[in-house]
Amino acid sequence: MKEQDREDENMELKVSKPNRRKNQEAAKSAQVIHPHLVFYEREELRQEREKKTNIFVKKARKQAKRGK
């Protein structure tokens, strides 16, 4: 466990300073992408439809079992 931690630390140290600075600058300037709320609304509607269809499928299966 300790050996792996040391290896991880060594891997982080191997990044050159200019590259590390570039990565830090890129992380700071990166835009935060917010998903559209419309997508979530559609997703919820789709889930509601799936719930309803699942209920109908269960009822149909029960009726089919009773009919046998």
TAGIBEL-V731824 format. One record per pair of residues at least 24 apart in sequence whose C-alpha atoms are under 10 Angstrom apart, sorted by the first residue. I is the first residue (numbers start at 1). J is the second residue. D is the distance in whole Angstrom. If there is no record, write none. Layout:
BEGIN
i:I j:J d:D
i:I j:J d:D
END
This chain:
BEGIN
none
END
